[in-house]
Amino acid sequence: MFVLWALRFAWVIFACGGTSAASRNNCYRKDCNGTWYDIQEATCCENKLYPGASLSCCGNEPYNPETATCCKVQHEHDIIASVDQGLNEKVSKCCDLKAYNPVNEMCCQSTITAKPGPMAECCGKEVFDKDKQLCCGPTDNRIILVRNSSHHRCCGHNQYDTKTQCCCTNKENILEIQPKDSDCCMEDSPAVLPCGNITFNKHTQLCCQLNVVHKSPQKYKCCDKRAYDVEKELCCGPSNNKIILMRNSGYHQCCGHNHYDTDTQCCFLNKEGVLEIQPKDPSGCVREKTVERQSKCTEPKTHLCGSLCYNPKERRCCERNQESHWFCASGNTVSIFVCFDMWLPYLLVTISWDLPITL
């Protein structure tokens, strides 16, 4: 079998590396729903062939990245894709399904606006120059003020001089500006903290990724930009992509974007590198314990490969799609980009030998 594969690789390398036009063209052929085509002359989007050079796919629609941009938005479990003409994809960015030029434009809450300067930031759907202006007020009702000085900060919808004043809460629990030597400042100033360009009261509010959330810190914690009840809810998922789930019991913990009962179930990485929930077997959660235990390597000169430890002198850690890992044998490695005219259009093959290789 090895000899047969070696002969096939030799034939493919000779065919794709040949000097004739026919040999080179073999490497650009691909199948589209039973029809063979040259990828330099057409593209195949969801089993439909579209003629034209330098085309790519945006969902089921062909486009030229040199003159258009493909923008994608995830809606629940579906991904919506749309082509926006007029901007080279290499220099553009997407604002939902609309492309824009980040050099002179900004995307603020799904709205594209002109960029007034290099220090511009979003204030709701508008933009402001943070050196000359302030964006003040709660997250859902912000206004832009002309900054009186570099040491002025927001206090609700107003601004105050941090050198001579403070922003404190009065008896009605409303923010107000007072002189620093006032009773309000002396009592409340330790509780008022900055949250980006605005302030919040640490006794009654939370600062979640520069957003002030009106929740009690004694009962709530931040889950990305929102707050969740630590007694009744769970904040699950990777950073900046977390979701809030109702906690079924005190024994439930997160497993990716789901949760599981630690008394009867396990959370572990399957062969595809995806977190999976399974019932406990009689011997306990063997697979889960392996994943959880290997959070760091204790043996000298060893490193983590996914959830396992390895010695770089004996093995290498290989990674697929930046999620799943596996060990590779020691030795030299050659990666060959191969196209099969008769079997598969393209195949990326990695071969490891323990002996030096000469091609």
VMD Tcl script that draws the C-alpha trace (Angstrom):
set ca {
  {0.00 0.00 0.00}
  {2.80 2.44 0.88}
  {4.54 1.73 -2.43}
  {1.30 2.39 -4.31}
  {0.84 5.75 -2.55}
  {4.47 6.67 -3.17}
  {4.01 6.00 -6.90}
  {0.81 8.10 -6.93}
  {2.54 11.02 -5.17}
  {5.47 10.82 -7.58}
  {3.04 10.90 -10.51}
  {1.10 13.87 -9.09}
  {4.25 15.87 -8.30}
  {5.55 15.22 -11.82}
  {2.17 16.07 -13.39}
  {1.61 19.26 -11.38}
  {5.23 20.34 -11.58}
  {5.60 19.69 -15.29}
  {6.44 22.42 -17.75}
  {3.63 21.75 -20.23}
  {0.41 23.76 -20.16}
  {-1.65 20.58 -19.89}
  {0.26 19.50 -16.76}
  {-0.22 22.86 -15.08}
  {-3.92 23.02 -16.00}
  {-4.54 19.68 -14.24}
  {-3.81 21.42 -10.93}
  {-6.56 24.01 -11.43}
  {-9.40 21.60 -12.17}
  {-12.26 21.07 -9.75}
  {-15.62 19.33 -9.76}
  {-18.92 21.22 -9.45}
  {-21.86 18.85 -9.14}
  {-20.39 16.52 -11.78}
  {-18.97 19.22 -14.07}
  {-15.20 19.77 -14.18}
  {-14.01 23.37 -14.45}
  {-10.88 25.52 -14.20}
  {-10.85 27.51 -10.95}
  {-9.07 30.34 -12.77}
  {-12.02 30.68 -15.16}
  {-15.06 30.03 -12.94}
  {-16.27 29.28 -9.41}
  {-18.77 26.85 -7.87}
  {-21.19 28.19 -5.26}
  {-23.42 25.59 -3.60}
  {-23.18 23.19 -6.57}
  {-23.91 25.86 -9.20}
  {-21.21 26.90 -11.68}
  {-20.56 30.58 -12.43}
  {-18.15 31.64 -15.21}
  {-15.67 34.44 -14.57}
  {-12.08 34.92 -13.43}
  {-11.04 35.70 -9.80}
  {-14.45 34.86 -8.36}
  {-15.23 33.70 -4.80}
  {-18.43 32.58 -3.10}
  {-20.52 34.55 -0.62}
  {-23.06 31.97 0.44}
  {-24.66 30.94 -2.86}
  {-23.68 34.15 -4.67}
  {-20.46 34.67 -6.69}
  {-18.45 37.88 -6.32}
  {-15.04 39.39 -7.09}
  {-13.16 40.28 -3.85}
  {-11.22 42.93 -5.78}
  {-14.39 44.97 -6.39}
  {-16.83 43.77 -3.71}
  {-17.05 42.59 -0.09}
  {-18.83 39.57 1.39}
  {-20.52 40.41 4.69}
  {-21.98 37.76 7.00}
  {-24.27 37.99 10.02}
  {-25.22 35.12 12.32}
  {-28.93 35.04 13.14}
  {-29.55 32.40 15.82}
  {-28.32 29.19 14.13}
  {-28.30 30.57 10.57}
  {-25.63 32.63 8.81}
  {-26.87 35.30 6.39}
  {-24.40 36.38 3.68}
  {-24.65 39.33 1.31}
  {-22.41 40.89 -1.36}
  {-21.80 44.63 -1.17}
  {-20.32 46.06 -4.36}
  {-17.81 48.90 -4.63}
  {-15.15 48.15 -1.99}
  {-12.13 45.85 -2.20}
  {-12.53 43.16 0.47}
  {-8.88 43.52 1.54}
  {-9.37 47.11 2.75}
  {-13.01 47.06 3.88}
  {-14.88 45.94 7.00}
  {-18.49 44.90 7.52}
  {-21.18 46.70 9.51}
  {-23.78 43.97 9.65}
  {-24.41 43.28 5.94}
  {-23.01 46.61 4.69}
  {-19.33 47.18 3.80}
  {-17.45 50.34 4.81}
  {-13.98 51.88 4.61}
  {-12.45 51.93 8.15}
  {-10.02 54.68 7.11}
  {-12.73 57.35 7.01}
  {-15.85 55.59 8.33}
  {-17.03 53.87 11.52}
  {-19.71 51.33 12.41}
  {-21.73 52.35 15.47}
  {-24.65 50.12 16.47}
  {-25.14 48.86 12.89}
  {-24.94 52.42 11.51}
  {-22.11 53.62 9.24}
  {-21.01 57.21 9.94}
  {-18.12 59.44 8.85}
  {-15.00 59.24 11.04}
  {-14.19 62.75 12.32}
  {-10.63 61.99 13.42}
  {-8.11 59.36 14.57}
  {-9.37 59.48 18.18}
  {-13.01 58.94 17.26}
  {-15.17 56.43 19.15}
  {-18.82 55.42 19.09}
  {-21.44 57.06 21.28}
  {-24.59 55.11 20.58}
  {-25.14 55.45 16.83}
  {-23.04 58.63 16.64}
  {-19.27 59.21 16.81}
  {-17.28 61.58 19.00}
  {-13.69 62.74 19.40}
  {-12.68 61.50 22.87}
  {-9.95 64.16 23.17}
  {-12.41 67.01 22.68}
  {-15.75 65.48 23.64}
  {-17.43 63.22 26.20}
  {-20.08 60.55 25.67}
  {-22.28 60.78 28.77}
  {-25.33 59.03 30.14}
  {-26.60 55.45 30.50}
  {-25.97 52.93 27.71}
  {-29.43 53.34 26.14}
  {-29.53 57.16 26.38}
  {-26.15 58.76 25.73}
  {-25.39 62.30 24.63}
  {-22.21 64.00 23.34}
  {-20.80 66.96 25.27}
  {-17.91 69.31 24.42}
  {-15.17 68.43 26.90}
  {-14.27 71.41 29.10}
  {-10.80 70.02 29.91}
  {-8.77 66.78 29.89}
  {-9.69 66.14 33.55}
  {-13.44 66.46 33.07}
  {-15.55 63.29 33.37}
  {-19.20 62.35 32.95}
  {-21.76 62.48 35.73}
  {-25.00 61.29 34.24}
  {-25.74 63.62 31.31}
  {-23.41 66.29 32.70}
  {-19.65 66.66 33.22}
  {-17.59 67.64 36.26}
  {-14.06 68.75 37.07}
  {-12.32 65.86 38.86}
  {-9.84 68.30 40.47}
  {-12.45 70.31 42.36}
  {-15.67 68.31 42.18}
  {-17.10 64.82 42.57}
  {-20.02 62.90 41.14}
  {-22.07 61.44 43.97}
  {-25.55 60.05 44.62}
  {-27.93 62.13 46.72}
  {-30.61 60.85 49.10}
  {-32.95 60.21 46.17}
  {-30.22 57.98 44.66}
  {-29.70 60.45 41.77}
  {-26.26 61.41 40.50}
  {-25.29 65.03 41.13}
  {-22.16 67.19 41.02}
  {-20.88 68.59 44.32}
  {-17.68 70.30 45.59}
  {-15.07 67.80 46.77}
  {-15.33 68.96 50.40}
  {-19.11 68.43 50.52}
  {-20.67 65.76 52.73}
  {-21.98 63.96 49.65}
  {-18.49 63.64 48.17}
  {-16.92 62.59 51.46}
  {-19.47 59.83 51.97}
  {-20.04 58.61 48.43}
  {-16.84 59.21 46.50}
  {-15.30 55.78 47.29}
  {-18.41 54.18 45.80}
  {-18.36 56.11 42.52}
  {-15.92 54.59 40.01}
  {-15.13 55.16 36.34}
  {-16.58 52.84 33.70}
  {-14.94 54.02 30.50}
  {-16.01 57.64 30.04}
  {-18.91 57.37 32.50}
  {-19.20 56.59 36.21}
  {-21.10 53.98 38.19}
  {-21.95 53.28 41.80}
  {-20.31 50.04 42.86}
  {-23.03 49.43 45.49}
  {-25.97 49.54 43.08}
  {-24.48 49.04 39.60}
  {-22.05 46.91 37.59}
  {-19.53 47.92 34.93}
  {-19.70 45.18 32.28}
  {-17.29 45.75 29.37}
  {-17.64 49.56 29.70}
  {-21.46 49.31 29.98}
  {-23.17 50.34 33.22}
  {-25.78 47.78 34.28}
  {-28.29 48.66 36.99}
  {-28.04 45.45 39.01}
  {-27.02 44.72 42.59}
  {-23.36 43.51 42.73}
  {-24.28 41.40 45.75}
  {-26.52 39.18 43.61}
  {-25.39 39.74 40.03}
  {-22.16 39.36 38.04}
  {-21.16 40.39 34.54}
  {-21.74 38.06 31.58}
  {-20.00 39.93 28.75}
  {-22.02 43.18 28.51}
  {-25.00 41.90 30.53}
  {-25.58 40.85 34.14}
  {-26.87 37.53 35.44}
  {-28.25 36.24 38.73}
  {-25.50 34.00 40.13}
  {-28.03 32.02 42.21}
  {-30.56 31.28 39.45}
  {-28.57 31.53 36.22}
  {-25.33 30.44 34.54}
  {-23.09 32.45 32.20}
  {-21.85 29.92 29.62}
  {-19.58 29.99 26.57}
  {-16.27 31.56 25.50}
  {-15.43 35.20 26.17}
  {-17.38 37.73 24.05}
  {-19.78 34.95 23.01}
  {-21.47 34.06 26.30}
  {-25.13 33.26 26.84}
  {-27.22 33.26 30.03}
  {-29.00 30.01 30.94}
  {-31.47 29.25 33.73}
  {-29.71 27.08 36.35}
  {-31.66 23.84 36.85}
  {-29.99 23.10 40.19}
  {-26.99 23.96 42.32}
  {-25.16 21.00 40.78}
  {-25.40 22.32 37.22}
  {-22.30 23.79 35.57}
  {-21.44 25.10 32.09}
  {-20.33 22.89 29.21}
  {-19.75 25.25 26.28}
  {-23.08 26.95 25.55}
  {-24.97 24.23 27.47}
  {-25.08 23.10 31.09}
  {-25.00 19.69 32.74}
  {-25.69 17.98 36.08}
  {-22.30 17.22 37.66}
  {-23.88 14.42 39.72}
  {-25.04 12.34 36.75}
  {-23.25 13.70 33.67}
  {-19.81 14.50 32.25}
  {-18.53 17.33 30.06}
  {-15.56 16.37 27.89}
  {-13.90 17.05 24.53}
  {-14.82 14.50 21.87}
  {-12.57 13.39 19.00}
  {-13.60 16.46 16.94}
  {-12.48 18.76 19.76}
  {-16.07 19.76 20.63}
  {-17.43 19.81 24.18}
  {-20.00 17.07 24.67}
  {-22.32 16.04 27.53}
  {-22.70 12.31 28.28}
  {-24.05 10.23 31.19}
  {-21.49 9.12 33.75}
  {-20.21 5.57 33.29}
  {-19.76 3.19 36.28}
  {-16.10 4.15 36.65}
  {-16.88 7.85 36.73}
  {-16.09 10.59 34.23}
  {-12.74 9.25 33.06}
  {-12.68 11.36 29.93}
  {-13.81 14.46 31.78}
  {-11.20 14.03 34.51}
  {-8.48 13.77 31.89}
  {-9.53 17.07 30.34}
  {-9.97 18.92 33.62}
  {-6.84 17.57 35.32}
  {-4.46 18.63 32.56}
  {-4.87 22.39 32.92}
  {-1.09 22.66 33.25}
  {1.94 20.37 33.01}
  {3.88 19.53 36.16}
  {6.64 17.44 34.58}
  {9.78 19.43 33.69}
  {10.29 20.43 30.03}
  {6.75 19.41 29.03}
  {4.02 21.47 27.38}
  {0.26 21.24 26.90}
  {-1.14 19.89 23.64}
  {-4.86 20.52 23.99}
  {-5.48 18.82 27.34}
  {-2.48 16.45 27.33}
  {1.19 16.97 28.12}
  {4.06 16.11 25.81}
  {7.85 16.44 25.53}
  {8.85 18.55 22.48}
  {12.02 16.45 22.05}
  {9.97 13.29 21.59}
  {6.77 14.50 19.91}
  {5.20 17.47 18.23}
  {1.79 19.00 18.89}
  {-0.32 19.29 15.76}
  {-3.46 21.40 15.61}
  {-6.52 21.22 13.37}
  {-8.88 24.17 12.90}
  {-7.44 25.71 16.09}
  {-9.69 23.42 18.13}
  {-8.69 19.78 18.21}
  {-5.14 18.55 18.83}
  {-3.24 15.34 18.32}
  {0.33 14.10 18.64}
  {2.60 13.61 15.65}
  {5.53 11.20 15.55}
  {9.01 12.67 15.67}
  {10.98 13.12 12.48}
  {11.00 15.29 9.42}
  {7.73 16.43 7.91}
  {6.93 17.40 4.35}
  {3.63 19.03 3.38}
  {2.65 18.52 -0.25}
  {-0.25 20.37 -1.92}
  {-1.59 17.80 -4.35}
  {-4.31 17.88 -6.98}
  {-5.83 14.64 -8.25}
  {-7.17 14.82 -11.77}
  {-9.03 11.50 -11.43}
  {-9.98 11.32 -7.75}
  {-10.14 14.53 -5.70}
  {-9.54 18.05 -7.01}
  {-7.29 19.00 -4.09}
  {-5.80 17.23 -1.12}
  {-3.45 18.57 1.53}
  {-1.26 15.71 2.72}
  {1.26 15.68 5.57}
  {3.72 12.75 5.62}
  {6.10 12.09 8.52}
  {9.29 10.05 8.20}
  {11.88 9.29 10.85}
  {14.61 9.49 8.19}
  {15.73 12.59 6.29}
  {13.81 13.15 3.08}
  {15.23 14.26 -0.25}
  {12.88 15.45 -2.98}
}
mol new
graphics top color blue
foreach p $ca { graphics top sphere $p radius 0.5 }
foreach p [lrange $ca 0 end-1] q [lrange $ca 1 end] { graphics top cylinder $p $q radius 0.2 }
display resetview
